[in-house]
Amino acid sequence: MPLFRAYLAVSADGFIARADGSVDWLHDYDPVEFGYADFIAGIGSIVMGRASYELARSFGPDWAYRDKRCLVVTSRPLDDPPPGVETRTGIPALAAELRAEAATGDVWLFGGPRLWDGFLAAGALDRFELYVIPCLLGEGMPLLPPARRDVALDLVDSRVLGRGVVAQTYAVTARSAGTPPAS
């Protein structure tokens, strides 16, 4: 059974992007030097939110994920998607579909707060793999929506990498998987 993995960079103060969605603060950090090649080699499918898909498309004319199955969670059709890109509308059904398939690798949840929150609510987010970048943004897009509370995590691994980056891997514990946000 594949692991559902949120693999991402986060600022030291917990933001994944600037308030305008920009990730320019990451441009000096090449993901290859932090193990991206090994990570992506273990991925069979990529699930993206619509905004993350649009961001990935803006990186250039060549689709970076052409060797992977890519599913975009959206309610609107995609304009001229690359080969192999599919759309889905519901996270619980998508999670069940991916869990039922013969795994050809793990599932990368490539998105933002709403995507991860949706998979948490469906009980289908197994790991947060955070690369803490040594910078403070002060404001921006948080890791999870403000309404999401009390996600219990177990530390799996923590390593200091080059240039002050800290890699932290957490397993989402059973007691928080699918737990609705506190009111």
Long-range contacts (C-beta under 8 A, 24 or more apart in sequence): 1-99, 1-103, 2-44, 2-45, 2-98, 2-99, 2-101, 2-103, 2-105, 2-106, 2-107, 3-106, 3-107, 3-126, 3-127, 4-95, 4-98, 4-106, 4-107, 4-109, 4-119, 4-124, 4-125, 4-126, 4-127, 5-43, 5-106, 5-107, 5-108, 5-109, 5-126, 5-127, 5-129, 6-109, 6-111, 6-116, 6-119, 6-125, 6-127, 6-128, 6-129, 7-39, 7-108, 7-109, 7-110, 7-129, 8-129, 8-130, 8-131, 9-130, 9-131, 9-132, 9-133, 10-130, 10-131, 10-132, 10-133, 10-143, 11-132, 11-133, 11-135, 11-136, 11-137, 11-140, 12-132, 12-133, 12-134, 12-135, 12-136, 13-136, 13-137, 13-138, 14-142, 14-143, 15-137, 15-139, 15-140, 15-141, 15-142, 15-143, 16-112, 16-113, 16-140, 16-141, 16-142, 16-143, 17-112, 17-140, 17-141, 18-137, 18-139, 18-140, 18-141, 19-139, 19-140, 19-141, 21-51, 21-55, 21-141, 23-55, 25-133, 25-135, 25-137, 26-133, 29-133, 29-163, 29-165, 31-131, 33-162, 34-131, 34-161, 34-162, 34-165, 34-167, 35-167, 39-108, 39-129, 40-68, 40-108, 42-105, 42-106, 43-68, 43-105, 43-106, 43-107, 43-108, 44-68, 44-69, 44-103, 44-104, 44-105, 44-106, 44-107, 45-69, 45-70, 45-71, 45-98, 45-104, 45-105, 45-107, 45-108, 46-70, 46-71, 46-107, 46-108, 46-110, 47-71, 47-72, 47-73, 47-94, 47-98, 47-107, 47-108, 47-109, 47-110, 47-111, 47-115, 47-119, 48-72, 48-73, 48-110, 48-111, 48-115, 49-73, 49-74, 49-110, 49-111, 49-112, 49-114, 49-115, 50-74, 50-76, 51-111, 51-112, 52-110, 52-111, 52-112, 52-115, 53-78, 53-85, 56-110, 73-111, 73-115, 73-118, 91-115, 91-118, 91-119, 91-121, 91-122, 91-124, 92-121, 92-122, 92-124, 95-119, 95-122, 95-123, 95-124, 98-124, 99-124, 112-141, 113-141, 113-142, 113-143, 113-144, 113-145, 113-148, 114-145, 116-143, 116-144, 117-144, 117-145, 117-148, 120-144, 120-148, 120-151, 120-172, 120-176, 120-177, 120-178, 120-179, 121-178, 121-180, 122-178, 123-177, 123-178, 124-177, 125-172, 125-177, 126-171, 126-172, 127-156, 127-169, 127-170, 127-171, 127-172, 128-153, 128-168, 128-169, 128-170, 128-172, 129-167, 129-168, 129-169, 129-170, 130-167, 130-168, 130-169, 130-170, 131-161, 131-165, 131-166, 131-167, 132-165, 132-166, 132-167, 132-168, 133-165, 134-163, 134-164, 134-165, 145-181, 147-181, 148-181, 149-181, 149-182, 150-176, 150-179, 150-182, 151-176, 151-179, 152-176
